């Protein structure tokens, strides 16, 4: 099974029925797979914090949400993560492309990579980093964890996981 199909399959198996996404070249395949899934209501968002607000509304409406986004917007989402998602104990799996590591062709992406893990740690958000294709086998357990403990959880997926830039 390809990575994108596995991710969507694990989402559906964990009753995730609402996914919002922000465009990203690395995440394009999984975004297309989400869009094609008849079991997931997909709403594209203009900004990551806006997407988190959509996820909060879906959660309050009885859905299990997830967001797919880039790490470069972690800074924009801090207030929403703390004052909405964490304060109200909303589970939110965040599948995040981790841009800015070795081989990154866009210089401005590198600076946010330096801060991403530290910001997530400061917010006490459990963070998992997928480097290899086989790391996707952990996704099901991670999704179960986030809904069991009602927390946001970050799943960082780097260029190696997605087979390059």
VENJO-V35986 format. One record per residue. N is the residue number from 1. SS is DSSP state (@ for helix, = for strand, . for the rest). PHI is phi in whole degrees, -180 to 180 (NA if undefined). NEAR is the number of other C-alpha atoms within 12 Angstrom. Layout:
# VENJO-V35986
n->(N	N)
ss->(SS	SS)
phi->(PHI	PHI)
near->(NEAR	NEAR)
This chain:
# VENJO-V35986
n->(1	2	3	4	5	6	7	8	9	10	11	12	13	14	15	16	17	18	19	20	21	22	23	24	25	26	27	28	29	30	31	32	33	34	35	36	37	38	39	40	41	42	43	44	45	46	47	48	49	50	51	52	53	54	55	56	57	58	59	60	61	62	63	64	65	66	67	68	69	70	71	72	73	74	75	76	77	78	79	80	81	82	83	84	85	86	87	88	89	90	91	92	93	94	95	96	97	98	99	100	101	102	103	104	105	106	107	108	109	110	111	112	113	114	115	116	117	118	119	120	121	122	123	124	125	126	127	128	129	130	131	132	133	134	135	136	137	138	139	140	141	142	143	144	145	146	147	148	149	150	151	152	153	154	155	156	157	158	159	160	161	162	163	164	165)
ss->(.	.	@	@	@	@	@	@	@	@	@	@	@	.	.	=	=	=	=	=	=	.	.	.	.	.	.	@	@	@	@	@	@	@	@	@	.	.	.	.	=	=	=	=	.	.	.	@	@	@	@	@	@	@	@	@	@	@	@	@	.	.	.	=	=	=	=	=	=	=	@	@	@	@	@	@	@	@	@	@	@	@	@	@	@	@	.	.	.	.	.	=	=	=	=	=	=	=	.	.	.	.	.	.	.	.	@	@	@	@	@	@	@	@	@	@	@	@	@	@	@	@	.	.	.	=	=	=	=	=	.	.	@	@	@	@	@	@	@	@	@	@	@	@	@	@	@	@	@	.	.	=	=	=	=	=	=	=	.	.	.	.	.	.	.)
phi->(NA	-74	-56	-63	-65	-64	-61	-66	-60	-66	-61	-63	-62	-102	63	-75	-120	-139	-133	-113	-136	-119	-55	-160	-58	-66	-93	-57	-65	-72	-63	-62	-67	-63	-60	-80	-76	-73	-94	-124	-87	-108	-124	-67	-119	-80	-140	-64	-67	-63	-61	-66	-64	-63	-64	-63	-62	-63	-62	-65	-90	94	-97	-99	-100	-151	-126	-120	-156	-97	-68	-64	-105	-55	-59	-69	-94	-56	-61	-65	-61	-80	-85	-118	-63	-74	-58	-94	52	-95	-73	-149	-69	-118	-88	-124	-74	-100	-88	109	-89	-51	92	-61	-86	-110	-58	-67	-69	-63	-62	-71	-61	-63	-105	-54	-65	-66	-65	-63	-64	-61	-86	58	-97	-56	-130	-121	-122	-93	-104	-113	-54	-68	-62	-61	-64	-83	-59	-56	-65	-64	-65	-59	-61	-63	-80	-71	-101	54	-135	-73	-135	-101	-116	-84	-122	-91	-62	-63	-59	-89	73	107	-83)
near->(13	17	27	28	22	24	39	39	29	29	40	29	20	28	24	37	31	39	45	41	40	35	28	30	22	31	35	23	25	36	36	27	28	35	25	18	23	15	23	30	30	31	30	27	23	18	27	36	32	27	35	45	30	33	41	35	24	28	29	19	13	16	26	37	45	53	48	51	42	38	44	33	36	39	26	22	31	28	21	29	39	26	18	27	35	26	17	19	23	34	39	49	48	46	43	44	45	45	40	29	28	18	16	21	14	16	16	15	25	20	20	27	31	21	22	35	28	18	27	31	18	16	27	18	32	28	31	31	30	28	23	19	24	19	24	33	20	21	36	25	22	35	40	26	23	33	27	19	19	25	32	45	40	40	40	42	40	33	29	25	27	30	17	23	24)
